[in-house]
């Protein structure tokens, strides 16, 4: 049944609070809602399962060939930059795997798959280059041994950190600073432990890269332009002549409203002015012709012409009022005056 208020308007039923389990299900990626996150997560799930349960020798070989160390970046940079993002460091039980599903899908729902993929790859590439190129320079300068050029460096952590930084820019003030605070705490923990120096420095770099993309993810882009193009234009208004007074909504506006109620509509001419058209167009044109003829008659007779439709005055004697008996007494008096001898 429909619930109505005292004024007769239907009331919407109150929304039921979602249970935590349903909230989690709605946060998961879907093939139609978040296709980038969904299919990318399937690839990561397959490689993670193979990492944990596949042949160790084969897994080790694939990880070495996918590593973005300085040696591989110098030989085949594009291949290793893409291949290294197909693995999760830590396998199925990695924290970054869970963050990928929740954070990247949330970002894609707000900005779309193309921009989300752009933020992810930008953070992954920039953080990798920012940490590996100094190593290559230090080896070339003799400050690090040549063995530093060959190391295992793979995973999605840089891309996930970039998406966290970008997603924070789309949240409210309280949620934004909460997310950024937790992300910086994770980066600080990595720097304190310093288990992997390059990864420890790469995470804050990736987070700052995502924050630098706030202008990109906040911009509506072509969607706003298409919505503006499809907007319904406002009603045409006839230009006000010089000397016309009255605020907006004066009698001219009310007259236009009554004309619209009779089936008359406004059309724009090529010169930008508005005119009436429709069922009342012939009547309006006839009224203008009558006014024009009356104006010409007034000027032709020196301003003495009467209104259109009224017979004009003829110069001459003013007729007297007719007596009640039809003028019989007056005729008799005239006949007596004409008789001789009287």
C-alpha positions in Angstrom: 0.0 0.0 0.0 1.1 3.6 -0.6 1.6 5.9 2.4 0.4 9.5 2.0 0.9 12.6 4.1 -1.9 14.9 5.3 -1.7 16.9 2.0 -2.3 13.7 -0.1 1.3 13.4 -1.4 2.8 9.9 -1.4 5.6 9.3 1.1 8.7 7.2 0.2 9.2 4.3 2.6 12.4 4.7 4.7 15.5 3.1 3.4 16.6 0.0 5.3 20.2 0.0 6.6 22.3 -2.4 4.6 23.9 -5.2 6.6 27.7 -5.3 6.7 27.6 -8.4 4.5 25.5 -6.7 1.8 27.7 -3.6 2.0 30.8 -5.7 1.3 29.1 -7.4 -1.6 28.2 -4.1 -3.2 31.8 -2.9 -2.8 33.1 -5.9 -4.9 33.8 -5.3 -8.6 31.3 -6.5 -11.2 31.8 -7.2 -14.9 29.3 -4.5 -15.9 29.8 -1.9 -13.2 33.6 -2.0 -12.9 34.9 -4.1 -15.9 38.6 -2.9 -15.5 38.8 -3.9 -11.9 36.8 -7.1 -12.4 38.8 -8.6 -15.2 42.1 -7.4 -13.8 41.3 -9.0 -10.5 40.6 -12.3 -12.3 44.1 -12.2 -13.9 45.7 -11.4 -10.5 43.8 -14.2 -8.8 45.0 -16.7 -11.4 48.7 -15.6 -11.1 48.4 -15.6 -7.3 47.0 -19.1 -7.2 49.8 -20.2 -9.6 52.4 -18.5 -7.4 51.2 -20.4 -4.3 50.5 -23.8 -5.9 52.5 -23.9 -9.2 55.9 -25.3 -9.9 58.5 -23.4 -7.9 61.1 -23.4 -10.6 58.7 -22.1 -13.2 57.3 -19.5 -10.9 60.8 -18.3 -10.0 61.7 -18.0 -13.7 58.6 -16.0 -14.5 59.1 -13.7 -11.6 62.7 -13.0 -12.6 61.7 -12.3 -16.2 58.9 -9.9 -15.0 61.1 -8.0 -12.6 61.5 -4.2 -13.2 65.1 -4.1 -12.0 67.5 -1.7 -13.7 68.9 -4.4 -16.0 65.5 -5.4 -17.4 64.4 -1.8 -17.7 67.5 -1.1 -19.9 66.8 -4.1 -22.2 63.0 -4.2 -22.5 61.3 -1.5 -20.4 57.7 -1.8 -21.8 57.5 -5.6 -21.4 58.7 -5.7 -17.8 56.6 -2.7 -16.8 53.5 -4.4 -17.9 54.5 -7.9 -16.8 55.5 -6.9 -13.3 51.9 -5.6 -12.8 50.5 -9.1 -13.3 51.7 -10.4 -10.0 50.9 -9.8 -6.4 53.8 -9.8 -4.0 52.8 -12.1 -1.2 50.3 -14.2 -3.2 46.7 -14.7 -2.2 47.1 -13.5 1.3 48.7 -10.1 0.4 47.1 -7.0 1.9 47.5 -5.2 -1.4 45.4 -7.8 -3.1 42.5 -6.9 -0.8 43.1 -3.2 -1.2 43.1 -3.6 -5.0 39.6 -5.1 -5.0 38.1 -2.5 -2.7 40.0 0.7 -3.6 40.3 0.3 -7.4 36.7 -0.7 -7.8 35.6 2.3 -5.7 37.7 4.6 -7.9 36.3 3.1 -11.1 32.7 3.6 -10.0 33.4 7.3 -9.6 35.7 8.0 -12.5 35.3 5.2 -15.1 37.6 2.4 -16.2 39.8 4.5 -18.5 40.8 7.1 -15.8 41.2 4.4 -13.2 43.6 2.4 -15.4 45.5 5.6 -16.2 46.0 6.5 -12.5 47.0 2.9 -11.7 49.6 2.7 -14.5 50.9 6.2 -13.9 51.6 5.4 -10.2 53.1 2.0 -11.1 55.4 3.4 -13.8 56.5 6.6 -12.1 57.3 5.0 -8.8 59.2 2.2 -10.5 61.3 4.6 -12.5 61.8 6.9 -9.5 63.3 4.0 -7.5 65.2 2.0 -10.1 66.9 4.8 -12.2 68.8 6.1 -9.1 70.1 2.6 -8.6 71.4 2.4 -12.2 73.0 5.8 -11.7 74.7 4.7 -8.5 76.0 1.5 -10.1 77.4 3.5 -13.0 79.1 5.9 -10.6 80.6 3.0 -8.7 78.8 3.6 -5.5 76.8 0.3 -5.6 77.9 -3.1 -6.8 76.8 -4.4 -10.2 74.7 -7.1 -8.5 72.2 -4.3 -7.6 71.1 -4.2 -11.2 69.6 -7.7 -10.9 66.9 -8.0 -8.2 63.2 -9.0 -7.9 60.9 -6.1 -8.2 57.3 -6.8 -9.2 53.8 -6.4 -7.8 50.8 -4.0 -7.9 51.5 -2.1 -4.7 52.6 1.1 -6.4 49.5 1.2 -8.6 47.2 0.5 -5.5 48.9 3.3 -3.6 48.3 5.7 -6.5 44.6 4.7 -6.6 44.3 5.3 -2.8 45.7 8.8 -3.3 43.3 9.6 -6.2 40.3 8.1 -4.4 40.9 10.3 -1.4 40.3 13.4 -3.5 36.8 12.3 -4.3 35.7 11.8 -0.6 34.4 14.2 1.9 36.8 16.1 4.2 36.7 13.7 7.1 36.9 10.6 5.0 39.6 12.1 2.8 42.0 12.9 5.6 41.2 9.5 7.3 42.2 7.6 4.2 45.3 9.7 3.6 46.3 9.4 7.3 46.1 5.6 7.1 48.0 5.5 3.8 50.8 7.6 5.2 51.0 5.5 8.3 51.5 2.4 6.0 54.3 4.3 4.1 55.9 5.3 7.4 55.9 1.7 8.7 57.7 0.6 5.5 60.3 3.3 5.9 60.8 2.3 9.6 61.1 -1.4 8.8 63.1 -0.7 5.7 62.9 -4.4 4.6 63.0 -3.4 0.9 64.5 0.1 0.5 63.2 0.6 -3.1 59.6 -0.5 -2.3 59.7 1.6 0.9 60.5 4.8 -1.0 58.2 3.8 -3.9 55.0 3.7 -1.9 55.0 7.3 -0.8 56.0 8.4 -4.3 53.0 6.5 -5.7 50.7 7.9 -3.1 51.8 11.5 -4.0 51.3 10.6 -7.7 47.7 9.7 -7.0 47.1 12.9 -5.1 48.5 14.8 -8.0 45.7 13.3 -10.2 42.9 15.0 -8.1 42.2 17.4 -10.9 42.0 14.6 -13.5 39.6 12.4 -11.5 37.4 15.3 -10.3 36.9 16.7 -13.8 33.7 15.4 -15.4 35.2 15.6 -18.9 33.1 14.8 -21.9 30.2 13.5 -19.8 29.5 17.1 -18.6 29.8 18.5 -22.1 27.4 16.0 -23.5 24.9 16.6 -20.7 25.2 20.4 -21.3 24.6 19.9 -25.0 21.5 17.8 -24.3 20.0 20.3 -21.8 16.6 21.7 -22.6 16.9 25.4 -23.7 15.0 28.0 -21.9 11.9 29.8 -23.3 12.4 32.5 -25.9 11.7 36.0 -24.8 10.9 38.9 -27.0 13.4 41.8 -26.7 12.3 44.8 -24.7 11.9 48.0 -26.6 13.6 51.2 -25.3 11.4 52.9 -22.8 9.5 49.9 -21.7 9.4 49.5 -18.0 8.3 47.0 -15.5 10.1 44.1 -14.0 10.3 40.5 -15.3 6.9 38.9 -15.4 5.1 42.2 -16.4 1.9 42.2 -18.5 3.9 41.3 -21.6 4.9 38.0 -19.9 1.3 37.3 -18.7 0.0 38.0 -22.2 2.5 35.6 -23.6 1.3 33.0 -21.1 -2.4 33.5 -22.1 -1.4 33.2 -25.8 0.4 30.0 -25.0 -2.7 28.7 -23.3 -4.7 29.3 -26.6 -2.2 27.1 -28.5 0.1 29.9 -29.6 3.8 29.2 -29.5 6.9 31.4 -30.0 9.3 30.8 -32.8 12.7 32.4 -33.3 13.4 34.3 -36.5 16.7 34.5 -38.2 17.4 37.9 -36.8 17.2 36.5 -33.2 13.8 38.1 -32.3 10.8 36.1 -31.2 7.4 36.0 -32.8 4.1 34.3 -32.2 3.1 31.4 -34.4 0.4 28.7 -34.3 -3.3 28.9 -34.0 -3.4 32.6 -33.1 -0.9 33.8 -35.8 -3.6 34.9 -38.3 -5.5 36.8 -35.6 -2.4 38.6 -34.5 -1.6 39.6 -38.1 -5.2 40.8 -38.7 -5.1 42.9 -35.6 -1.8 44.6 -36.7 -3.4 45.4 -40.1 -6.4 47.1 -38.5 -4.1 49.2 -36.3 -2.1 50.2 -39.4 -5.2 51.2 -41.5 -6.5 53.3 -38.6 -3.2 55.0 -38.3 -3.1 55.9 -42.0 -6.7 57.3 -41.9 -6.0 59.5 -39.0 -3.0 61.1 -40.8 -4.9 61.4 -44.1 -7.8 63.4 -42.6 -5.6 65.6 -40.4 -6.4 63.7 -37.3 -10.2 64.1 -37.7 -11.0 60.5 -38.7 -12.9 58.5 -36.3 -12.3 55.0 -35.2 -12.2 52.2 -37.8 -15.7 50.7 -38.2 -17.5 54.0 -37.3 -19.0 56.2 -40.1 -17.2 59.5 -40.4 -18.9 62.8 -39.8 -20.3 64.7 -42.9 -20.0 68.5 -42.7 -23.3 70.5 -42.9 -26.3 71.5 -40.9 -26.9 69.7 -37.7 -30.3 68.1 -38.0 -32.9 69.1 -35.3 -34.6 66.7 -33.1 -37.7 65.2 -34.7 -41.0 66.0 -32.9 -43.1 63.3 -31.3 -46.0 63.7 -33.9 -43.7 63.0 -36.8 -43.6 66.8 -37.9 -47.3 67.2 -38.7 -47.8 70.5 -36.7 -44.8 72.1 -38.3 -46.1 71.3 -41.8 -49.5 72.8 -41.0 -48.0 76.1 -39.8 -45.9 76.3 -43.0 -49.0 75.8 -45.1 -50.9 78.5 -43.3 -48.1 81.0 -43.8 -48.1 80.4 -47.5 -51.9 81.2 -48.0 -52.5 84.8 -49.3 -54.5 87.3 -47.3 -53.6 86.0 -44.0 
